[in-house]
Amino acid sequence: MILAMRTIDQIISDAGGARNIEAQANGAFKADAVYKWPTIGIPDRHWPILIELAKATPDELFMANRSVRGRASA
């Protein structure tokens, strides 16, 4: 069974939103940074929190980033 890939927006939503991600990050970054992720991609150093909160996989995060970054360079 093949599941549809989630977008970065969906991953952020499934993690409880930008404010929740900020709260769970213990000061590592602000919600304003999270709001930029759908445009610039999720920095690799922040993947662990999304793996935990959104139950995302590294492959899923890679593909979501690739989709966004590929669109930006096109």
C-alpha positions as a Markdown table, in Angstrom:
| # | Residue | x | y | z |
|---|---|---|---|---|
| 1 | Met | 0.0 | 0.0 | 0.0 |
| 2 | Ile | 1.4 | 3.4 | -1.0 |
| 3 | Leu | 0.5 | 6.4 | 1.1 |
| 4 | Ala | 0.5 | 9.9 | -0.2 |
| 5 | Met | 3.4 | 11.9 | 0.8 |
| 6 | Arg | 2.7 | 14.7 | 3.2 |
| 7 | Thr | 3.7 | 18.3 | 2.4 |
| 8 | Ile | 5.7 | 20.3 | 4.8 |
| 9 | Asp | 2.5 | 22.2 | 5.7 |
| 10 | Gln | 0.8 | 18.9 | 6.6 |
| 11 | Ile | 3.8 | 17.7 | 8.6 |
| 12 | Ile | 3.9 | 21.0 | 10.6 |
| 13 | Ser | 0.1 | 20.7 | 11.2 |
| 14 | Asp | 0.5 | 17.0 | 12.3 |
| 15 | Ala | 3.2 | 18.1 | 14.7 |
| 16 | Gly | 0.7 | 20.5 | 16.4 |
| 17 | Gly | 1.5 | 23.7 | 14.5 |
| 18 | Ala | 4.4 | 26.1 | 14.5 |
| 19 | Arg | 3.8 | 27.3 | 18.1 |
| 20 | Asn | 3.7 | 23.7 | 19.5 |
| 21 | Ile | 6.9 | 22.9 | 17.6 |
| 22 | Glu | 8.6 | 26.0 | 19.0 |
| 23 | Ala | 7.4 | 25.1 | 22.6 |
| 24 | Gln | 8.7 | 21.5 | 22.2 |
| 25 | Ala | 12.1 | 22.7 | 20.8 |
| 26 | Asn | 13.1 | 24.2 | 24.1 |
| 27 | Gly | 14.4 | 27.5 | 22.7 |
| 28 | Ala | 16.3 | 25.9 | 19.7 |
| 29 | Phe | 14.3 | 28.1 | 17.3 |
| 30 | Lys | 11.2 | 30.3 | 17.1 |
| 31 | Ala | 7.8 | 29.7 | 15.4 |
| 32 | Asp | 8.8 | 32.4 | 12.9 |
| 33 | Ala | 11.4 | 30.0 | 11.6 |
| 34 | Val | 8.9 | 27.2 | 11.3 |
| 35 | Tyr | 6.6 | 29.5 | 9.2 |
| 36 | Lys | 9.4 | 29.7 | 6.6 |
| 37 | Trp | 9.9 | 25.9 | 6.3 |
| 38 | Pro | 7.1 | 25.4 | 3.6 |
| 39 | Thr | 9.1 | 27.8 | 1.4 |
| 40 | Ile | 12.7 | 26.9 | 2.2 |
| 41 | Gly | 12.5 | 23.3 | 3.5 |
| 42 | Ile | 13.0 | 22.0 | 7.0 |
| 43 | Pro | 16.7 | 22.2 | 8.1 |
| 44 | Asp | 18.1 | 18.8 | 8.7 |
| 45 | Arg | 19.1 | 19.7 | 12.3 |
| 46 | His | 15.3 | 20.1 | 13.1 |
| 47 | Trp | 14.2 | 16.7 | 11.7 |
| 48 | Pro | 14.3 | 14.9 | 15.1 |
| 49 | Ile | 11.6 | 17.0 | 16.6 |
| 50 | Leu | 9.3 | 16.4 | 13.6 |
| 51 | Ile | 10.1 | 12.7 | 13.6 |
| 52 | Glu | 8.9 | 12.7 | 17.2 |
| 53 | Leu | 5.9 | 15.1 | 17.0 |
| 54 | Ala | 4.5 | 14.3 | 13.5 |
| 55 | Lys | 5.7 | 10.7 | 13.3 |
| 56 | Ala | 7.5 | 11.6 | 10.1 |
| 57 | Thr | 10.2 | 9.5 | 8.7 |
| 58 | Pro | 13.6 | 10.7 | 7.4 |
| 59 | Asp | 12.6 | 9.6 | 3.9 |
| 60 | Glu | 9.4 | 11.6 | 4.1 |
| 61 | Leu | 11.2 | 14.7 | 5.3 |
| 62 | Phe | 13.7 | 14.3 | 2.6 |
| 63 | Met | 11.1 | 14.0 | -0.1 |
| 64 | Ala | 9.1 | 17.0 | 1.3 |
| 65 | Asn | 12.2 | 19.1 | 1.3 |
| 66 | Arg | 13.1 | 18.0 | -2.2 |
| 67 | Ser | 9.7 | 18.9 | -3.4 |
| 68 | Val | 9.9 | 22.5 | -2.0 |
| 69 | Arg | 13.6 | 23.1 | -2.9 |
| 70 | Gly | 13.1 | 21.8 | -6.4 |
| 71 | Arg | 10.2 | 24.1 | -6.9 |
| 72 | Ala | 12.3 | 27.1 | -5.6 |
| 73 | Ser | 15.1 | 26.4 | -8.0 |
| 74 | Ala | 12.8 | 25.9 | -11.1 |
